[in-house]
């Protein structure tokens, strides 16, 4: 008996059971798009340093996968168009947006307004300053379940921090790295208003002894503090 396998026969069994897809350092990663969009039960999509424009792929993802829980986009050619499409995955709880220079406040706002279940948000602004307080305030307004916020190369000021303190009362983990605007006034805001905070990491930020003194008087649930550079 001769058995013939078609392409769909090979793809369908895997796609029906896949929960996570991780692609890294690929020149033509978009060729995996058929596999990704057929994976109806996909929960985690992680894309690292894969060349090419990913906006169209993310449109297909949002149209075909409604249960996506975790998206990791790192060093990708993706713009606000792709983020707006991805925001249709309303069950998204974890978003890592790292070194994607074409993403701005507009794309982050789309994510915040549609993905209200967001629990963890990591942003590496890569010194482009295209995501700032405007986008962060929209996250604070729309994502009350936020528990973890990591900002690298992003410059929040007191206004957005106060909004996080008032609207995101479950925020337990906060990390800031290379934030030029995060100084004593901002850390004093955290000390006075982030009552649920358990872990705080600060690296390469203009905080002085006065800020650390203020921290000592607040954050009653703080368990871990890491300060570097």
C-alpha positions in Angstrom: 0.0 0.0 0.0 1.4 3.4 -1.0 0.8 6.2 1.5 1.0 9.8 0.2 1.5 12.8 2.5 0.5 16.2 1.5 1.8 19.5 2.9 -1.5 20.0 4.8 -1.2 16.5 6.3 2.1 17.4 7.8 1.2 20.8 9.1 -2.3 20.2 10.5 -1.4 17.7 13.3 1.3 19.9 14.7 -0.7 23.1 14.3 -3.6 21.7 16.2 -1.5 21.0 19.3 1.0 23.8 19.3 0.9 26.1 22.3 4.2 28.0 21.8 6.1 29.1 18.7 9.6 30.7 19.1 11.5 31.9 16.1 15.0 33.3 16.5 17.7 34.8 14.1 15.9 33.8 10.9 16.3 35.6 7.6 13.0 34.4 6.2 10.9 33.8 9.3 7.7 34.9 7.5 7.7 31.5 5.8 6.4 30.1 9.1 3.3 32.3 8.8 1.1 29.3 7.6 2.1 27.3 10.6 1.5 30.1 13.0 -1.9 31.1 11.7 -3.1 27.4 11.7 -2.1 27.0 15.3 -5.6 27.9 16.7 -4.5 26.9 20.3 -1.4 29.0 20.3 -0.8 30.8 23.6 2.8 32.1 23.2 4.5 33.7 20.2 8.1 34.7 20.5 10.0 36.4 17.7 13.6 37.4 18.1 15.7 39.1 15.4 13.8 37.8 12.4 14.3 39.9 9.3 11.5 41.3 7.2 8.3 43.2 7.7 6.1 41.5 10.3 3.1 43.8 10.2 1.2 41.6 7.7 1.9 38.4 9.7 0.6 40.0 12.9 -2.6 40.9 11.0 -3.0 37.3 10.1 -2.3 36.2 13.7 -4.9 38.5 15.1 -7.5 37.3 12.6 -6.9 33.6 13.3 -5.7 33.2 16.9 -7.9 34.6 19.6 -6.4 32.9 22.6 -2.9 34.3 22.3 -1.7 35.0 25.8 2.0 36.1 25.5 3.7 38.0 22.6 7.4 38.7 22.6 8.7 40.9 19.8 12.4 41.7 19.8 14.5 43.5 17.2 11.7 43.2 14.6 10.6 45.3 11.8 7.1 45.9 13.2 5.2 49.2 13.3 2.1 50.6 15.0 0.1 48.9 12.2 1.3 45.5 13.5 0.6 46.5 17.1 -2.9 47.7 16.3 -3.5 44.3 14.6 -2.1 42.4 17.5 -4.3 44.3 19.9 -7.3 42.3 18.5 -5.9 39.4 20.6 -7.8 40.6 23.6 -6.8 37.7 25.8 -3.2 38.9 25.7 -1.7 39.1 29.2 2.1 39.5 28.6 3.7 41.8 26.0 7.4 42.2 25.5 8.2 45.0 23.0 12.0 45.2 22.8 14.0 47.3 20.4 11.3 47.9 17.9 12.1 51.5 16.8 9.0 51.8 14.5 6.6 51.4 17.4 5.3 54.6 19.0 2.7 55.8 21.5 0.0 55.2 19.0 0.7 51.5 18.8 1.0 51.2 22.6 -2.3 52.9 23.0 -4.0 50.4 20.7 -2.6 47.6 22.8 -3.7 49.3 26.0 -7.3 50.0 24.9 -8.0 46.5 23.6 -5.9 44.3 25.8 -7.3 45.1 29.2 -6.1 41.8 30.7 -2.5 42.8 30.4 -0.5 41.7 33.4 3.1 42.1 32.3 4.5 44.8 30.1 8.2 45.1 29.1 9.3 47.9 26.8 12.8 48.6 25.5 12.7 52.0 23.8 16.2 51.6 22.4 16.9 55.3 22.9 14.4 56.3 20.2 12.1 58.2 22.6 9.1 57.2 20.5 7.2 55.8 23.5 6.9 58.2 26.4 4.4 59.4 29.1 1.6 59.7 26.6 1.6 56.0 25.8 2.3 55.0 29.4 -0.7 56.9 30.7 -2.9 55.1 28.3 -1.6 51.8 29.6 -2.2 52.9 33.2 -5.8 54.0 32.3 -6.8 50.9 30.6 -4.9 48.0 32.2 -5.9 47.8 35.9 -4.6 44.2 36.2 -0.9 45.2 35.5 1.4 43.5 37.9 4.8 43.9 36.3 6.2 46.9 34.4 9.8 47.0 32.9 10.9 50.2 31.1 14.3 50.3 29.4 15.3 53.5 27.6 11.9 55.0 28.2 11.5 58.2 30.1 8.5 58.3 32.4 7.8 61.3 34.5 5.7 61.8 37.7 2.4 62.2 35.8 2.4 58.6 34.4 3.7 57.1 37.6 0.9 58.7 39.5 -1.6 57.3 37.1 -0.1 53.8 37.5 -0.3 54.2 41.3 -3.9 55.1 41.2 -5.2 52.8 38.5 -2.9 49.8 38.7 -3.1 48.8 42.4 -1.8 45.3 41.7 1.5 46.5 40.4 4.1 44.5 42.3 7.2 44.6 40.1 8.8 47.7 38.6 12.1 48.0 36.8 13.6 51.1 35.1 16.8 51.2 33.2 18.4 54.1 31.4 15.5 56.4 32.1 16.8 60.0 32.0 13.7 61.5 33.7 13.5 59.0 36.6 15.0 61.0 39.5 14.3 61.8 43.1 10.8 63.2 42.4 9.8 60.1 40.6 11.1 57.7 43.2 9.5 59.8 45.9 6.2 59.3 44.1 6.8 55.5 44.1 7.6 55.5 47.8 4.5 57.4 48.7 1.9 55.8 46.4 3.0 52.3 45.2 1.7 50.5 48.3 1.6 47.0 46.6 5.1 47.2 45.2 7.3 44.2 46.2 10.3 44.4 43.8 12.0 47.6 42.5 15.0 47.6 40.2 16.8 50.8 39.1 19.7 51.0 36.7 21.4 54.0 35.2 18.9 56.5 36.4 19.6 59.9 38.0 18.5 59.0 41.5 20.4 60.5 44.5 20.6 59.8 48.2 17.5 61.9 48.7 15.4 59.6 46.6 16.7 56.5 48.4 15.8 58.1 51.7 12.3 58.7 50.5 12.0 55.1 49.4 13.0 54.0 52.9 9.8 55.7 54.3 7.4 54.2 51.9 6.5 51.0 50.0 5.5 48.9 53.0 5.4 45.6 51.1 8.8 46.0 49.4 10.8 42.8 49.5 13.6 43.3 46.9 15.5 46.4 45.8 18.2 46.4 43.2 20.2 49.5 42.3 22.9 49.5 39.7 25.1 52.3 38.1 
